[in-house]
Structure formats: C-alpha cells, structure tokens
Amino acid sequence: MSSTKLHAYHDGSSLMLGTVYTLMKIPTWRGNRILDRDHAKKLQTAVENVQLLDKGYYVIVVPETDAGGNVVEQRYIVDGQHRLSILKEARDTGFFPDFPVTYTEKIVESESDAIEYFNTINSMKPMPPQDEDSTPETVINRCIVALEKEFNTSKKKSDWCLRATETKRPFLCVHDIRPLLHTNMGRLRAVKPAEFARRVRVWNDKHVEEIELQMAMTVGVPPIRVKCHERKFALALHPKLPWIVACLA
C-alpha cells in the first residue's frame, strides 16, 4: 500500500496519508461489529460531499512469515467501516475521483493485540457498557484472547499455532474459528472464556496423545497428523473444527 507516514504517536501507531480508493481495497477486520446499516444511512444523510469522509479510519497491520521465510503484511480496517461503506456505495452508483485521506495505522503481533487495540479505540467512543459487552463480536473476541493465551505461549512468534492471518495446517487462523463461535453463540455466552480455553486444552491434549499412540502402533500415519503431533497442536486436524461444539457441550 503506497502511503506516506505523517506522524508517529506514542502508542506505536502512525498517522498515514493515502488515497480513498487504496483504502477501500483493505478488508474489514473480522473482529469488528456487524455493519450497522441504519448508522451508515444516518451518516450518509449528514454528509453532503463524500470528500468530507477523508479521516477517522484505523488500520492494523499483521506481519507474518510465509513458507519462504519472507515477511508479508496483511492490513485490516478496524474502525471506519461505516464511512467506507458510504464511499463504496457512492463509487458503485456514480464515479468520483480519487482523493487523499488520512488514517491511523498500527502494527499488531497477534489477534489478541488487534482486539486490545480495537477495544482501546472504541473505549473513547460514547457507547453504553452493556451494549459493548453483549455484542457477539465482543464475546468471540474474549474467547479468542483466552485461546491465544492458552496456546501461543512461546516467545517465538513463528512457534505460535494460532495465527492472525490465513495459514496452513497444522496452524490455525483465528478467522476460521469466528464463524463457528458465532453459530454457537448461545452456548458460548454460557461459559467463561478461561473455562472454554481450559476445555479446549483438554480436548487438544487428548487428541495429541491419540496421535502419538497411533504413530507407535501404525506405519504410514498421515503427514498432517504427524505435524500436529510435532506441534502438540491438534485444533486444525479436522477442517470442520469439531472441538468447538465438543467444548461447548
């Protein structure tokens, strides 16, 4: 993304100058709240010119090392999605020229860091605490923080098994967990995040032990099972992630 750094803030974030068409290409972070169409309509009504939507965006940068050892950066919009929805609608209904926008960008090392930054941003906004605490996204975010605390214990980021960006097994991207947690929201609300993470740990260790037993008694164990055993991490063993339902039963 071609942008210019204008200022460095004390919290490690930076004020950046880019263009609106480039900003619109960045996907929305999946830990964000569901787009409120009514709020977007009210904002759209209050804005006479789309060029007035040239500020107020927050972007996170998640650096990851690919299979070739190269560091790649994935960006996500963590705040400003309602403004961007208006801009995208305006673009789709009638062309408007590209124009400069400013946004705040911060590098995060994990999904937990992203959630913490998201919470910090939103704590500065007028929103009733009960509304913030009850949203499905908030419930899911807390569970993901608990899971990362349980499984991403190594000081080396390359050893973390729960990843904030798309990855391959035996590693698991937290974005693949979110839809299933949302589907089981009723059960998820009934258990504390730390207790859920504890149950997941028990499930994981049991399946790692089963793989170890299989390797001791069988020749030709599937490579993915061997990799899961090496990492002591079996949550990505089955693509449908059955441990989520099992640990919420």
C-alpha positions in Angstrom: 0.0 0.0 0.0 1.6 3.3 -1.1 1.2 5.7 1.7 3.1 8.4 3.5 3.8 8.5 7.2 3.0 11.9 8.6 3.4 11.4 12.4 4.4 8.7 14.9 2.1 8.5 18.0 3.4 7.5 21.5 1.2 4.3 21.4 3.2 2.9 18.5 0.7 3.9 15.8 1.3 6.2 12.9 -0.8 8.9 11.1 -0.7 8.0 7.5 -1.7 9.8 4.2 -3.1 7.6 1.5 -5.9 7.7 -1.1 -9.5 6.7 -0.7 -9.5 4.1 -3.5 -6.5 2.4 -2.0 -8.1 2.4 1.5 -11.3 0.8 0.1 -9.3 -2.2 -1.0 -8.4 -3.1 2.6 -10.7 -5.8 4.1 -12.6 -5.2 7.3 -11.2 -6.9 10.4 -13.5 -9.9 11.3 -13.5 -9.0 14.9 -15.3 -5.8 14.1 -19.0 -5.3 14.8 -21.5 -6.2 12.1 -22.1 -3.2 9.8 -25.0 -1.1 11.2 -26.9 -0.1 8.0 -29.0 2.4 10.0 -26.0 4.1 11.4 -24.4 4.2 7.9 -27.6 5.8 6.5 -27.6 8.5 9.2 -24.0 9.3 8.5 -24.7 9.4 4.8 -27.6 11.8 5.3 -25.4 14.1 7.3 -22.6 14.2 4.7 -23.2 16.4 1.7 -19.9 15.5 0.0 -18.0 12.2 0.1 -14.7 14.1 0.2 -15.7 15.1 3.8 -15.1 11.4 4.7 -11.3 11.9 4.5 -10.4 11.0 8.0 -11.2 8.8 11.0 -10.0 5.5 9.8 -8.0 2.9 11.8 -5.9 0.2 10.2 -4.0 -2.7 11.7 -1.0 -4.4 10.1 -0.4 -8.0 10.8 3.1 -9.2 9.8 3.6 -12.9 9.1 6.4 -15.0 7.8 5.4 -17.2 4.8 6.8 -20.6 3.8 9.7 -19.0 2.0 10.8 -17.0 5.1 9.6 -13.7 3.7 7.7 -11.3 5.9 4.3 -10.4 4.4 1.9 -7.8 5.8 -1.9 -8.1 5.9 -3.9 -5.0 6.6 -7.4 -4.7 8.0 -9.8 -1.9 8.7 -10.6 -1.9 12.4 -12.6 1.3 12.6 -14.2 3.4 9.9 -16.2 0.7 8.1 -19.4 2.8 8.1 -17.6 5.6 6.3 -16.1 3.2 3.9 -19.5 1.6 3.2 -20.8 5.0 2.2 -17.8 5.6 -0.1 -18.2 2.2 -1.7 -21.8 2.8 -2.4 -21.1 6.2 -3.9 -18.4 4.6 -6.1 -20.8 1.9 -7.3 -23.6 4.3 -8.1 -21.5 7.0 -9.7 -17.8 7.5 -10.2 -16.0 10.1 -8.1 -12.3 11.0 -8.4 -9.7 9.6 -6.0 -8.8 11.9 -3.2 -6.4 11.9 -0.2 -7.4 10.5 3.2 -5.6 10.2 6.5 -5.8 7.1 8.7 -4.1 5.7 11.8 -2.1 2.6 11.3 -0.7 0.2 13.9 1.3 -3.0 13.7 0.0 -5.8 15.8 1.7 -9.1 16.5 -1.4 -11.3 17.3 -5.2 -11.3 17.2 -5.1 -10.5 20.9 -3.1 -7.4 20.2 -5.7 -6.5 17.5 -8.6 -7.0 19.9 -6.8 -4.8 22.6 -6.3 -2.0 20.1 -9.9 -2.3 18.8 -11.1 -2.1 22.4 -8.9 1.0 23.1 -10.3 2.8 20.1 -13.9 2.1 21.0 -13.4 2.9 24.7 -13.0 6.5 23.5 -16.5 6.5 21.9 -19.8 7.1 23.6 -21.4 3.7 23.9 -23.3 2.1 26.8 -21.1 -0.5 28.5 -23.9 -3.1 28.4 -24.1 -2.7 24.6 -20.4 -3.2 24.2 -20.3 -6.3 26.5 -23.2 -8.0 24.9 -22.3 -7.9 21.2 -21.4 -11.3 19.7 -18.2 -9.9 18.4 -17.1 -8.9 21.9 -17.9 -12.4 23.3 -16.0 -14.0 20.4 -13.0 -11.7 20.9 -12.7 -12.5 24.5 -12.7 -16.2 23.8 -10.0 -15.8 21.1 -7.9 -13.8 23.6 -8.2 -16.7 26.1 -7.3 -19.3 23.4 -4.2 -17.4 22.4 -3.2 -17.0 26.0 -3.5 -20.8 26.4 -1.8 -21.9 23.2 0.5 -19.1 22.0 2.9 -19.4 24.9 6.2 -19.4 23.1 8.3 -16.3 22.9 9.0 -17.0 19.2 6.1 -15.9 17.1 7.0 -18.5 14.5 6.0 -21.2 17.0 2.5 -19.8 17.6 -0.1 -22.3 16.4 -3.0 -19.8 16.4 -2.3 -17.3 13.6 -3.9 -13.9 12.9 -3.7 -14.3 9.2 -4.5 -17.1 6.7 -2.2 -20.1 7.2 -1.9 -23.8 6.6 -2.4 -26.8 8.9 -1.2 -27.7 11.4 -1.5 -24.0 12.2 -5.0 -22.4 12.6 -6.1 -19.0 11.6 -8.4 -17.4 14.2 -10.6 -16.1 11.4 -11.6 -19.7 10.7 -12.8 -20.0 14.3 -15.0 -17.0 14.4 -18.0 -18.3 12.2 -18.4 -21.4 14.3 -18.2 -19.5 17.5 -20.9 -17.2 16.2 -23.1 -20.2 15.2 -22.8 -21.5 18.8 -23.3 -18.1 20.4 -25.9 -19.3 22.9 -23.6 -21.9 24.4 -20.6 -19.6 24.2 -22.3 -16.9 26.3 -22.9 -19.6 29.0 -19.2 -20.3 29.6 -16.4 -18.0 30.7 -13.6 -17.5 28.2 -11.0 -19.0 30.5 -13.1 -22.1 31.1 -13.7 -22.5 27.4 -9.9 -22.3 26.8 -9.3 -24.9 29.5 -11.8 -27.3 27.9 -10.1 -26.8 24.5 -6.7 -27.5 26.1 -8.0 -30.8 27.4 -9.5 -31.7 24.1 -6.3 -30.8 22.3 -4.0 -32.8 24.6 -6.3 -35.9 24.4 -6.1 -35.9 20.6 -2.3 -35.3 20.5 -2.0 -38.4 22.8 -4.2 -40.4 20.4 -1.9 -39.4 17.5 1.2 -40.4 19.5 -0.4 -43.8 20.2 -1.3 -44.2 16.5 2.3 -43.4 15.5 3.7 -46.0 17.9 1.4 -48.7 16.6 0.9 -47.9 12.9 3.1 -47.4 9.8 2.2 -44.7 7.4 0.4 -42.2 9.6 -0.9 -39.3 7.5 1.6 -36.4 7.4 -0.9 -33.9 8.8 -1.3 -36.0 11.9 2.5 -36.2 12.3 2.8 -32.4 12.0 0.0 -32.0 14.6 1.9 -34.3 17.0 5.2 -32.3 16.4 3.5 -29.1 17.3 1.4 -30.6 20.1 -1.5 -28.9 18.5 -4.5 -30.7 17.1 -7.1 -28.0 16.7 -6.6 -27.8 13.0 -6.5 -31.5 12.5 -10.1 -31.7 11.3 -11.1 -28.8 8.9 -14.6 -28.6 10.4 -13.2 -27.9 13.8 -15.4 -30.3 15.9 -13.6 -29.2 19.1 -15.7 -26.0 19.2 -19.0 -27.8 19.6 -17.4 -30.5 21.8 -16.0 -28.0 24.2 -19.3 -26.1 24.4 -21.5 -29.1 25.1 
